[in-house]
């Protein structure tokens, strides 16, 4: 969700017409320079908000579907599918409560965080 919000704000900064007053308020700057300054302001605002932890956790949720079982096999990129975040989460959910984990076709929402040492066995 956060990536969509950032892209939406960046696109708005790029396509919103620059008024004459806005150009007059920034003497010596071309329309391109004003647009670049607006884009820089949007990016800086998001960086500041991220650094200050101002975004709720639900902005970082990723949702991916479980496509098949057999996660020990290698995918087309040559990596084991079991190393994918949503697959690891699905396996953990199944281990914690057998029979309740997601099945093929289910979407698994998750947030990527640094793994805590005490969670490695789950």
Secondary structure, DSSP 8 states (H G I E B T S, - for coil): -HHHHHHHHHHHHHHS---HHHHHTSTT--HHHHHHHHHHHHHHHHHHHHHTT-S-GGGG-EEEE---S-TTSB-TTSSBGGGSHHHHHHHHHHHHSTT-S--TT-EEEE------GGGTT-
